[in-house]
């Protein structure tokens, strides 16, 4: 007899939603997946945006995440970083990149050493370097004194220090030596993520074209945020990256938390980019914590009403400084407008493919279980990752 049995609507992002029963053995292996056949009592259901019962999905993948549970990937200790990763995993994000912020070469290489054990054991899927080769005019919550021009030699030394765990880097298309940075990404299998930029349409499109020509994967770092706004006579980086995603040449990140972007802006991206739009959290250490004072890299952050902003000397609202949502929350928010199937594609399947993963493997018989169960209210009730149960009895 299986140790765990879950019943609900299976939404895998590929097939029509179906009633199913998933059984997991005591060792965490998927024992069976029984899917209802078409008929009066089963078969394809309407996409359960407002399901009346449990919904079962593949685990989510976050390619832009700075931490949570008062653990910060850019500066935390091994245990603090583990706590941050464990928090997000317990909320359904079974795979995630640890995002750093702009730092010196010493700071970046030191922190790569801190998180390397978490990558080796599978708790983290790798590291995303957000900077330091970005534009100070659009630094957002990046420390201006840590930002510098594109330096391929430094980047190569950081990659060498990481010994393969760096999976993505954010840099501005206009930074000097952008092509040389792309060359290194193409050679090392690192995602080219363009952002924190003042670049115009032509400059951005040129870097995208060069990267695609070199065989590199291209993404947009939190589209719209830390970029000039879209203007009908100055389309800028936003339009160039969205056009590239529409053509299947890039993938755009969006933070669909209702704070960084209005829902209508997310819907515009979804309509234009389709499956080449992915949801990301940009989460920082305050995620899962109450309002209060936190840090992002070397900068102080104040969280009020769940919104993280840089602290200011006069108490006025500072720039938005990362997110405080989980991917599960964004999934239910997006699904309320577009259904769970599209939400699963944006939060699981497409970001998984960026990292070379098939997120549905964890729902195949004989594999280690990896899936998420939502209740009718949209709350995560169960999570399995790599065959380990992360919610339910372990966290009651």
MIZASE-620606 format. One record per residue (C-alpha): residue number from 1; residue in one letter; chain; x, y, z. Coordinates in steps of 0.05 Angstrom, whole numbers. Last residue first. Example, Ala and Ser with C-alpha at 12.3 -4.5 7.8 and 13.67 -1.06 7.14 Angstrom:
! residues 2
@n = 2, res = S, chain = A, x = 273, y = -21, z = 143
@n = 1, res = A, chain = A, x = 246, y = -90, z = 156
! end
This chain:
! residues 396
@n = 396, res = X, chain = A, x = 43, y = 407, z = 214
@n = 395, res = X, chain = A, x = 108, y = 417, z = 176
@n = 394, res = X, chain = A, x = 135, y = 347, z = 167
@n = 393, res = X, chain = A, x = 65, y = 316, z = 165
@n = 392, res = X, chain = A, x = 40, y = 359, z = 108
@n = 391, res = X, chain = A, x = 95, y = 399, z = 73
@n = 390, res = X, chain = A, x = 164, y = 383, z = 46
@n = 389, res = X, chain = A, x = 153, y = 310, z = 27
@n = 388, res = X, chain = A, x = 217, y = 286, z = -5
@n = 387, res = X, chain = A, x = 219, y = 249, z = -71
@n = 386, res = X, chain = A, x = 261, y = 302, z = -107
@n = 385, res = X, chain = A, x = 210, y = 354, z = -84
@n = 384, res = X, chain = A, x = 141, y = 337, z = -58
@n = 383, res = X, chain = A, x = 95, y = 393, z = -36
@n = 382, res = X, chain = A, x = 28, y = 390, z = -1
@n = 381, res = X, chain = A, x = -24, y = 440, z = 23
@n = 380, res = X, chain = A, x = -10, y = 501, z = -21
@n = 379, res = X, chain = A, x = -68, y = 549, z = -15
@n = 378, res = X, chain = A, x = -113, y = 565, z = -74
@n = 377, res = X, chain = A, x = -178, y = 563, z = -35
@n = 376, res = X, chain = A, x = -198, y = 496, z = -65
@n = 375, res = X, chain = A, x = -134, y = 465, z = -39
@n = 374, res = X, chain = A, x = -69, y = 466, z = -78
@n = 373, res = X, chain = A, x = -24, y = 405, z = -86
@n = 372, res = X, chain = A, x = 47, y = 412, z = -113
@n = 371, res = X, chain = A, x = 91, y = 361, z = -149
@n = 370, res = X, chain = A, x = 157, y = 325, z = -148
@n = 369, res = X, chain = A, x = 156, y = 251, z = -132
@n = 368, res = X, chain = A, x = 220, y = 212, z = -147
@n = 367, res = X, chain = A, x = 208, y = 174, z = -211
@n = 366, res = X, chain = A, x = 178, y = 104, z = -219
@n = 365, res = X, chain = A, x = 111, y = 129, z = -245
@n = 364, res = X, chain = A, x = 115, y = 198, z = -276
@n = 363, res = X, chain = A, x = 92, y = 260, z = -237
@n = 362, res = X, chain = A, x = 162, y = 283, z = -219
@n = 361, res = X, chain = A, x = 182, y = 279, z = -292
@n = 360, res = X, chain = A, x = 130, y = 333, z = -307
@n = 359, res = X, chain = A, x = 181, y = 388, z = -292
@n = 358, res = X, chain = A, x = 225, y = 369, z = -351
@n = 357, res = X, chain = A, x = 289, y = 407, z = -336
@n = 356, res = X, chain = A, x = 342, y = 438, z = -381
@n = 355, res = X, chain = A, x = 348, y = 502, z = -340
@n = 354, res = X, chain = A, x = 310, y = 545, z = -389
@n = 353, res = X, chain = A, x = 263, y = 486, z = -399
@n = 352, res = X, chain = A, x = 243, y = 490, z = -326
@n = 351, res = X, chain = A, x = 226, y = 564, z = -335
@n = 350, res = X, chain = A, x = 178, y = 542, z = -390
@n = 349, res = X, chain = A, x = 147, y = 483, z = -354
@n = 348, res = X, chain = A, x = 138, y = 510, z = -284
@n = 347, res = X, chain = A, x = 116, y = 581, z = -272
@n = 346, res = X, chain = A, x = 93, y = 603, z = -341
@n = 345, res = X, chain = A, x = 68, y = 535, z = -365
@n = 344, res = X, chain = A, x = 35, y = 522, z = -298
@n = 343, res = X, chain = A, x = -1, y = 589, z = -302
@n = 342, res = X, chain = A, x = -25, y = 573, z = -373
@n = 341, res = X, chain = A, x = -56, y = 508, z = -349
@n = 340, res = X, chain = A, x = -82, y = 538, z = -284
@n = 339, res = X, chain = A, x = -130, y = 585, z = -318
@n = 338, res = X, chain = A, x = -120, y = 654, z = -349
@n = 337, res = X, chain = A, x = -149, y = 706, z = -302
@n = 336, res = X, chain = A, x = -154, y = 669, z = -236
@n = 335, res = X, chain = A, x = -94, y = 628, z = -259
@n = 334, res = X, chain = A, x = -49, y = 690, z = -257
@n = 333, res = X, chain = A, x = -65, y = 704, z = -184
@n = 332, res = X, chain = A, x = -62, y = 629, z = -166
@n = 331, res = X, chain = A, x = 5, y = 622, z = -199
@n = 330, res = X, chain = A, x = 32, y = 687, z = -169
@n = 329, res = X, chain = A, x = 16, y = 661, z = -99
@n = 328, res = X, chain = A, x = 50, y = 595, z = -115
@n = 327, res = X, chain = A, x = 111, y = 632, z = -143
@n = 326, res = X, chain = A, x = 121, y = 663, z = -75
@n = 325, res = X, chain = A, x = 113, y = 737, z = -60
@n = 324, res = X, chain = A, x = 158, y = 786, z = -23
@n = 323, res = X, chain = A, x = 191, y = 819, z = -82
@n = 322, res = X, chain = A, x = 255, y = 859, z = -93
@n = 321, res = X, chain = A, x = 272, y = 929, z = -72
@n = 320, res = X, chain = A, x = 220, y = 977, z = -98
@n = 319, res = X, chain = A, x = 253, y = 1045, z = -98
@n = 318, res = X, chain = A, x = 246, y = 1088, z = -36
@n = 317, res = X, chain = A, x = 183, y = 1114, z = -2
@n = 316, res = X, chain = A, x = 198, y = 1176, z = 39
@n = 315, res = X, chain = A, x = 228, y = 1165, z = 109
@n = 314, res = X, chain = A, x = 277, y = 1223, z = 104
@n = 313, res = X, chain = A, x = 341, y = 1182, z = 103
@n = 312, res = X, chain = A, x = 312, y = 1129, z = 56
@n = 311, res = X, chain = A, x = 304, y = 1054, z = 63
@n = 310, res = X, chain = A, x = 297, y = 1016, z = -2
@n = 309, res = X, chain = A, x = 228, y = 988, z = -13
@n = 308, res = X, chain = A, x = 195, y = 920, z = 0
@n = 307, res = X, chain = A, x = 119, y = 917, z = -5
@n = 306, res = X, chain = A, x = 84, y = 869, z = 43
@n = 305, res = X, chain = A, x = 43, y = 923, z = 77
@n = 304, res = X, chain = A, x = 108, y = 957, z = 95
@n = 303, res = X, chain = A, x = 176, y = 926, z = 83
@n = 302, res = X, chain = A, x = 238, y = 969, z = 94
@n = 301, res = X, chain = A, x = 303, y = 953, z = 59
@n = 300, res = X, chain = A, x = 375, y = 970, z = 77
@n = 299, res = X, chain = A, x = 427, y = 961, z = 22
@n = 298, res = X, chain = A, x = 491, y = 920, z = 24
@n = 297, res = X, chain = A, x = 460, y = 861, z = -12
@n = 296, res = X, chain = A, x = 386, y = 866, z = 0
@n = 295, res = X, chain = A, x = 373, y = 879, z = 74
@n = 294, res = X, chain = A, x = 314, y = 876, z = 121
@n = 293, res = X, chain = A, x = 272, y = 921, z = 166
@n = 292, res = X, chain = A, x = 200, y = 906, z = 183
@n = 291, res = X, chain = A, x = 135, y = 876, z = 156
@n = 290, res = X, chain = A, x = 126, y = 803, z = 174
@n = 289, res = X, chain = A, x = 164, y = 745, z = 142
@n = 288, res = X, chain = A, x = 149, y = 695, z = 87
@n = 287, res = X, chain = A, x = 189, y = 736, z = 37
@n = 286, res = X, chain = A, x = 230, y = 787, z = 76
@n = 285, res = X, chain = A, x = 296, y = 756, z = 51
@n = 284, res = X, chain = A, x = 284, y = 777, z = -21
@n = 283, res = X, chain = A, x = 239, y = 749, z = -76
@n = 282, res = X, chain = A, x = 251, y = 770, z = -148
@n = 281, res = X, chain = A, x = 188, y = 727, z = -155
@n = 280, res = X, chain = A, x = 190, y = 702, z = -226
@n = 279, res = X, chain = A, x = 135, y = 684, z = -276
@n = 278, res = X, chain = A, x = 156, y = 664, z = -345
@n = 277, res = X, chain = A, x = 136, y = 691, z = -413
@n = 276, res = X, chain = A, x = 158, y = 653, z = -476
@n = 275, res = X, chain = A, x = 94, y = 611, z = -472
@n = 274, res = X, chain = A, x = 54, y = 668, z = -501
@n = 273, res = X, chain = A, x = 99, y = 728, z = -514
@n = 272, res = X, chain = A, x = 48, y = 778, z = -537
@n = 271, res = X, chain = A, x = -14, y = 757, z = -499
@n = 270, res = X, chain = A, x = 24, y = 738, z = -437
@n = 269, res = X, chain = A, x = 63, y = 804, z = -438
@n = 268, res = X, chain = A, x = -2, y = 843, z = -445
@n = 267, res = X, chain = A, x = -33, y = 802, z = -388
@n = 266, res = X, chain = A, x = 26, y = 819, z = -343
@n = 265, res = X, chain = A, x = 14, y = 892, z = -359
@n = 264, res = X, chain = A, x = -59, y = 885, z = -343
@n = 263, res = X, chain = A, x = -43, y = 852, z = -276
@n = 262, res = X, chain = A, x = -4, y = 914, z = -257
@n = 261, res = X, chain = A, x = 70, y = 902, z = -251
@n = 260, res = X, chain = A, x = 119, y = 906, z = -192
@n = 259, res = X, chain = A, x = 63, y = 906, z = -141
@n = 258, res = X, chain = A, x = 9, y = 860, z = -170
@n = 257, res = X, chain = A, x = 53, y = 799, z = -157
@n = 256, res = X, chain = A, x = 65, y = 780, z = -230
@n = 255, res = X, chain = A, x = 139, y = 793, z = -232
@n = 254, res = X, chain = A, x = 152, y = 783, z = -306
@n = 253, res = X, chain = A, x = 211, y = 747, z = -338
@n = 252, res = X, chain = A, x = 215, y = 749, z = -414
@n = 251, res = X, chain = A, x = 240, y = 692, z = -457
@n = 250, res = X, chain = A, x = 279, y = 704, z = -521
@n = 249, res = X, chain = A, x = 282, y = 685, z = -595
@n = 248, res = X, chain = A, x = 211, y = 656, z = -601
@n = 247, res = X, chain = A, x = 187, y = 713, z = -645
@n = 246, res = X, chain = A, x = 141, y = 740, z = -590
@n = 245, res = X, chain = A, x = 199, y = 735, z = -542
@n = 244, res = X, chain = A, x = 243, y = 777, z = -588
@n = 243, res = X, chain = A, x = 187, y = 828, z = -595
@n = 242, res = X, chain = A, x = 181, y = 831, z = -519
@n = 241, res = X, chain = A, x = 256, y = 842, z = -513
@n = 240, res = X, chain = A, x = 258, y = 897, z = -565
@n = 239, res = X, chain = A, x = 195, y = 930, z = -539
@n = 238, res = X, chain = A, x = 220, y = 933, z = -467
@n = 237, res = X, chain = A, x = 290, y = 953, z = -488
@n = 236, res = X, chain = A, x = 267, y = 1018, z = -519
@n = 235, res = X, chain = A, x = 203, y = 1034, z = -555
@n = 234, res = X, chain = A, x = 219, y = 1107, z = -563
@n = 233, res = X, chain = A, x = 163, y = 1135, z = -607
@n = 232, res = X, chain = A, x = 106, y = 1094, z = -576
@n = 231, res = X, chain = A, x = 138, y = 1095, z = -507
@n = 230, res = X, chain = A, x = 149, y = 1033, z = -463
@n = 229, res = X, chain = A, x = 177, y = 1055, z = -396
@n = 228, res = X, chain = A, x = 252, y = 1060, z = -387
@n = 227, res = X, chain = A, x = 280, y = 997, z = -355
@n = 226, res = X, chain = A, x = 292, y = 976, z = -283
@n = 225, res = X, chain = A, x = 225, y = 939, z = -281
@n = 224, res = X, chain = A, x = 191, y = 934, z = -350
@n = 223, res = X, chain = A, x = 213, y = 861, z = -360
@n = 222, res = X, chain = A, x = 240, y = 827, z = -297
@n = 221, res = X, chain = A, x = 308, y = 807, z = -328
@n = 220, res = X, chain = A, x = 295, y = 792, z = -401
@n = 219, res = X, chain = A, x = 319, y = 725, z = -426
@n = 218, res = X, chain = A, x = 366, y = 700, z = -479
@n = 217, res = X, chain = A, x = 394, y = 629, z = -489
@n = 216, res = X, chain = A, x = 460, y = 630, z = -526
@n = 215, res = X, chain = A, x = 471, y = 598, z = -594
@n = 214, res = X, chain = A, x = 520, y = 650, z = -619
@n = 213, res = X, chain = A, x = 470, y = 676, z = -669
@n = 212, res = X, chain = A, x = 418, y = 682, z = -613
@n = 211, res = X, chain = A, x = 468, y = 724, z = -573
@n = 210, res = X, chain = A, x = 484, y = 769, z = -632
@n = 209, res = X, chain = A, x = 411, y = 780, z = -648
@n = 208, res = X, chain = A, x = 394, y = 795, z = -575
@n = 207, res = X, chain = A, x = 453, y = 843, z = -571
@n = 206, res = X, chain = A, x = 430, y = 879, z = -634
@n = 205, res = X, chain = A, x = 358, y = 881, z = -610
@n = 204, res = X, chain = A, x = 379, y = 916, z = -546
@n = 203, res = X, chain = A, x = 421, y = 968, z = -583
@n = 202, res = X, chain = A, x = 366, y = 981, z = -633
@n = 201, res = X, chain = A, x = 310, y = 988, z = -583
@n = 200, res = X, chain = A, x = 347, y = 1037, z = -538
@n = 199, res = X, chain = A, x = 388, y = 1018, z = -478
@n = 198, res = X, chain = A, x = 375, y = 1049, z = -410
@n = 197, res = X, chain = A, x = 385, y = 983, z = -374
@n = 196, res = X, chain = A, x = 376, y = 943, z = -311
@n = 195, res = X, chain = A, x = 362, y = 884, z = -357
@n = 194, res = X, chain = A, x = 386, y = 832, z = -406
@n = 193, res = X, chain = A, x = 392, y = 759, z = -385
@n = 192, res = X, chain = A, x = 443, y = 719, z = -425
@n = 191, res = X, chain = A, x = 436, y = 648, z = -397
@n = 190, res = X, chain = A, x = 503, y = 613, z = -383
@n = 189, res = X, chain = A, x = 523, y = 551, z = -423
@n = 188, res = X, chain = A, x = 597, y = 564, z = -415
@n = 187, res = X, chain = A, x = 616, y = 580, z = -488
@n = 186, res = X, chain = A, x = 552, y = 618, z = -502
@n = 185, res = X, chain = A, x = 557, y = 657, z = -438
@n = 184, res = X, chain = A, x = 630, y = 674, z = -451
@n = 183, res = X, chain = A, x = 613, y = 699, z = -521
@n = 182, res = X, chain = A, x = 555, y = 740, z = -493
@n = 181, res = X, chain = A, x = 603, y = 775, z = -446
@n = 180, res = X, chain = A, x = 650, y = 789, z = -505
@n = 179, res = X, chain = A, x = 591, y = 818, z = -543
@n = 178, res = X, chain = A, x = 573, y = 864, z = -485
@n = 177, res = X, chain = A, x = 644, y = 891, z = -482
@n = 176, res = X, chain = A, x = 621, y = 959, z = -456
@n = 175, res = X, chain = A, x = 551, y = 958, z = -424
@n = 174, res = X, chain = A, x = 495, y = 979, z = -471
@n = 173, res = X, chain = A, x = 458, y = 912, z = -469
@n = 172, res = X, chain = A, x = 456, y = 917, z = -393
@n = 171, res = X, chain = A, x = 477, y = 854, z = -355
@n = 170, res = X, chain = A, x = 440, y = 799, z = -319
@n = 169, res = X, chain = A, x = 476, y = 733, z = -313
@n = 168, res = X, chain = A, x = 450, y = 661, z = -313
@n = 167, res = X, chain = A, x = 471, y = 590, z = -296
@n = 166, res = X, chain = A, x = 530, y = 601, z = -250
@n = 165, res = X, chain = A, x = 542, y = 533, z = -217
@n = 164, res = X, chain = A, x = 595, y = 510, z = -266
@n = 163, res = X, chain = A, x = 658, y = 515, z = -225
@n = 162, res = X, chain = A, x = 636, y = 579, z = -191
@n = 161, res = X, chain = A, x = 708, y = 604, z = -185
@n = 160, res = X, chain = A, x = 717, y = 593, z = -260
@n = 159, res = X, chain = A, x = 654, y = 633, z = -274
@n = 158, res = X, chain = A, x = 679, y = 689, z = -229
@n = 157, res = X, chain = A, x = 746, y = 689, z = -266
@n = 156, res = X, chain = A, x = 710, y = 691, z = -333
@n = 155, res = X, chain = A, x = 668, y = 750, z = -310
@n = 154, res = X, chain = A, x = 729, y = 788, z = -288
@n = 153, res = X, chain = A, x = 763, y = 777, z = -355
@n = 152, res = X, chain = A, x = 698, y = 796, z = -392
@n = 151, res = X, chain = A, x = 692, y = 863, z = -356
@n = 150, res = X, chain = A, x = 628, y = 899, z = -373
@n = 149, res = X, chain = A, x = 628, y = 967, z = -340
@n = 148, res = X, chain = A, x = 618, y = 970, z = -264
@n = 147, res = X, chain = A, x = 564, y = 970, z = -211
@n = 146, res = X, chain = A, x = 584, y = 957, z = -138
@n = 145, res = X, chain = A, x = 585, y = 1032, z = -120
@n = 144, res = X, chain = A, x = 514, y = 1039, z = -147
@n = 143, res = X, chain = A, x = 486, y = 988, z = -97
@n = 142, res = X, chain = A, x = 431, y = 950, z = -134
@n = 141, res = X, chain = A, x = 359, y = 961, z = -111
@n = 140, res = X, chain = A, x = 340, y = 996, z = -176
@n = 139, res = X, chain = A, x = 405, y = 1007, z = -214
@n = 138, res = X, chain = A, x = 371, y = 1039, z = -273
@n = 137, res = X, chain = A, x = 416, y = 1100, z = -282
@n = 136, res = X, chain = A, x = 474, y = 1058, z = -254
@n = 135, res = X, chain = A, x = 469, y = 1014, z = -317
@n = 134, res = X, chain = A, x = 488, y = 941, z = -308
@n = 133, res = X, chain = A, x = 552, y = 899, z = -309
@n = 132, res = X, chain = A, x = 549, y = 879, z = -235
@n = 131, res = X, chain = A, x = 499, y = 849, z = -244
@n = 130, res = X, chain = A, x = 443, y = 801, z = -226
@n = 129, res = X, chain = A, x = 485, y = 738, z = -223
@n = 128, res = X, chain = A, x = 438, y = 678, z = -224
@n = 127, res = X, chain = A, x = 463, y = 616, z = -187
@n = 126, res = X, chain = A, x = 448, y = 542, z = -192
@n = 125, res = X, chain = A, x = 391, y = 493, z = -184
@n = 124, res = X, chain = A, x = 389, y = 500, z = -108
@n = 123, res = X, chain = A, x = 372, y = 445, z = -58
@n = 122, res = X, chain = A, x = 404, y = 395, z = -106
@n = 121, res = X, chain = A, x = 460, y = 371, z = -60
@n = 120, res = X, chain = A, x = 515, y = 402, z = -103
@n = 119, res = X, chain = A, x = 475, y = 467, z = -111
@n = 118, res = X, chain = A, x = 468, y = 474, z = -35
@n = 117, res = X, chain = A, x = 542, y = 458, z = -26
@n = 116, res = X, chain = A, x = 560, y = 514, z = -75
@n = 115, res = X, chain = A, x = 521, y = 567, z = -37
@n = 114, res = X, chain = A, x = 578, y = 593, z = 6
@n = 113, res = X, chain = A, x = 631, y = 585, z = -47
@n = 112, res = X, chain = A, x = 591, y = 626, z = -95
@n = 111, res = X, chain = A, x = 586, y = 678, z = -40
@n = 110, res = X, chain = A, x = 661, y = 686, z = -37
@n = 109, res = X, chain = A, x = 667, y = 691, z = -112
@n = 108, res = X, chain = A, x = 614, y = 747, z = -114
@n = 107, res = X, chain = A, x = 643, y = 787, z = -57
@n = 106, res = X, chain = A, x = 714, y = 783, z = -82
@n = 105, res = X, chain = A, x = 694, y = 803, z = -153
@n = 104, res = X, chain = A, x = 657, y = 862, z = -124
@n = 103, res = X, chain = A, x = 583, y = 860, z = -120
@n = 102, res = X, chain = A, x = 519, y = 870, z = -160
@n = 101, res = X, chain = A, x = 463, y = 827, z = -133
@n = 100, res = X, chain = A, x = 460, y = 751, z = -125
@n = 99, res = X, chain = A, x = 402, y = 707, z = -147
@n = 98, res = X, chain = A, x = 398, y = 636, z = -122
@n = 97, res = X, chain = A, x = 365, y = 596, z = -177
@n = 96, res = X, chain = A, x = 304, y = 555, z = -159
@n = 95, res = X, chain = A, x = 274, y = 486, z = -165
@n = 94, res = X, chain = A, x = 217, y = 458, z = -122
@n = 93, res = X, chain = A, x = 181, y = 524, z = -117
@n = 92, res = X, chain = A, x = 119, y = 495, z = -83
@n = 91, res = X, chain = A, x = 115, y = 533, z = -17
@n = 90, res = X, chain = A, x = 161, y = 484, z = 19
@n = 89, res = X, chain = A, x = 213, y = 496, z = -35
@n = 88, res = X, chain = A, x = 209, y = 570, z = -23
@n = 87, res = X, chain = A, x = 222, y = 561, z = 51
@n = 86, res = X, chain = A, x = 276, y = 509, z = 41
@n = 85, res = X, chain = A, x = 314, y = 556, z = -5
@n = 84, res = X, chain = A, x = 313, y = 613, z = 46
@n = 83, res = X, chain = A, x = 332, y = 567, z = 103
@n = 82, res = X, chain = A, x = 390, y = 538, z = 62
@n = 81, res = X, chain = A, x = 414, y = 608, z = 48
@n = 80, res = X, chain = A, x = 413, y = 625, z = 122
@n = 79, res = X, chain = A, x = 449, y = 559, z = 138
@n = 78, res = X, chain = A, x = 504, y = 572, z = 87
@n = 77, res = X, chain = A, x = 512, y = 643, z = 110
@n = 76, res = X, chain = A, x = 476, y = 700, z = 76
@n = 75, res = X, chain = A, x = 501, y = 756, z = 32
@n = 74, res = X, chain = A, x = 473, y = 750, z = -38
@n = 73, res = X, chain = A, x = 428, y = 690, z = -22
@n = 72, res = X, chain = A, x = 391, y = 725, z = 34
@n = 71, res = X, chain = A, x = 357, y = 686, z = 90
@n = 70, res = X, chain = A, x = 305, y = 722, z = 131
@n = 69, res = X, chain = A, x = 251, y = 670, z = 112
@n = 68, res = X, chain = A, x = 265, y = 688, z = 39
@n = 67, res = X, chain = A, x = 319, y = 694, z = -14
@n = 66, res = X, chain = A, x = 344, y = 730, z = -76
@n = 65, res = X, chain = A, x = 302, y = 693, z = -127
@n = 64, res = X, chain = A, x = 302, y = 699, z = -204
@n = 63, res = X, chain = A, x = 298, y = 633, z = -242
@n = 62, res = X, chain = A, x = 240, y = 606, z = -201
@n = 61, res = X, chain = A, x = 216, y = 537, z = -222
@n = 60, res = X, chain = A, x = 150, y = 508, z = -197
@n = 59, res = X, chain = A, x = 134, y = 436, z = -181
@n = 58, res = X, chain = A, x = 85, y = 400, z = -227
@n = 57, res = X, chain = A, x = 12, y = 411, z = -212
@n = 56, res = X, chain = A, x = -44, y = 379, z = -171
@n = 55, res = X, chain = A, x = -109, y = 418, z = -159
@n = 54, res = X, chain = A, x = -153, y = 402, z = -99
@n = 53, res = X, chain = A, x = -228, y = 415, z = -103
@n = 52, res = X, chain = A, x = -279, y = 467, z = -126
@n = 51, res = X, chain = A, x = -229, y = 496, z = -175
@n = 50, res = X, chain = A, x = -231, y = 570, z = -190
@n = 49, res = X, chain = A, x = -183, y = 575, z = -247
@n = 48, res = X, chain = A, x = -196, y = 501, z = -259
@n = 47, res = X, chain = A, x = -188, y = 494, z = -334
@n = 46, res = X, chain = A, x = -254, y = 463, z = -355
@n = 45, res = X, chain = A, x = -250, y = 389, z = -344
@n = 44, res = X, chain = A, x = -228, y = 335, z = -391
@n = 43, res = X, chain = A, x = -250, y = 266, z = -373
@n = 42, res = X, chain = A, x = -289, y = 241, z = -313
@n = 41, res = X, chain = A, x = -357, y = 221, z = -287
@n = 40, res = X, chain = A, x = -397, y = 224, z = -352
@n = 39, res = X, chain = A, x = -340, y = 201, z = -394
@n = 38, res = X, chain = A, x = -269, y = 213, z = -413
@n = 37, res = X, chain = A, x = -221, y = 169, z = -373
@n = 36, res = X, chain = A, x = -199, y = 190, z = -304
@n = 35, res = X, chain = A, x = -125, y = 191, z = -292
@n = 34, res = X, chain = A, x = -91, y = 141, z = -245
@n = 33, res = X, chain = A, x = -20, y = 161, z = -230
@n = 32, res = X, chain = A, x = 18, y = 105, z = -195
@n = 31, res = X, chain = A, x = 76, y = 90, z = -149
@n = 30, res = X, chain = A, x = 112, y = 157, z = -153
@n = 29, res = X, chain = A, x = 174, y = 146, z = -111
@n = 28, res = X, chain = A, x = 183, y = 182, z = -44
@n = 27, res = X, chain = A, x = 211, y = 122, z = -5
@n = 26, res = X, chain = A, x = 144, y = 111, z = 30
@n = 25, res = X, chain = A, x = 109, y = 104, z = -38
@n = 24, res = X, chain = A, x = 71, y = 159, z = -72
@n = 23, res = X, chain = A, x = 2, y = 152, z = -102
@n = 22, res = X, chain = A, x = -30, y = 203, z = -149
@n = 21, res = X, chain = A, x = -105, y = 200, z = -163
@n = 20, res = X, chain = A, x = -132, y = 239, z = -221
@n = 19, res = X, chain = A, x = -189, y = 282, z = -247
@n = 18, res = X, chain = A, x = -165, y = 313, z = -312
@n = 17, res = X, chain = A, x = -141, y = 381, z = -337
@n = 16, res = X, chain = A, x = -128, y = 378, z = -412
@n = 15, res = X, chain = A, x = -57, y = 358, z = -428
@n = 14, res = X, chain = A, x = 6, y = 400, z = -430
@n = 13, res = X, chain = A, x = 10, y = 446, z = -369
@n = 12, res = X, chain = A, x = 8, y = 388, z = -320
@n = 11, res = X, chain = A, x = -59, y = 405, z = -288
@n = 10, res = X, chain = A, x = -84, y = 343, z = -250
@n = 9, res = X, chain = A, x = -151, y = 356, z = -216
@n = 8, res = X, chain = A, x = -153, y = 324, z = -148
@n = 7, res = X, chain = A, x = -137, y = 262, z = -108
@n = 6, res = X, chain = A, x = -74, y = 250, z = -68
@n = 5, res = X, chain = A, x = -50, y = 184, z = -39
@n = 4, res = X, chain = A, x = 10, y = 178, z = 8
@n = 3, res = X, chain = A, x = 45, y = 117, z = 38
@n = 2, res = X, chain = A, x = 26, y = 70, z = -18
@n = 1, res = X, chain = A, x = 0, y = 0, z = 0
! end
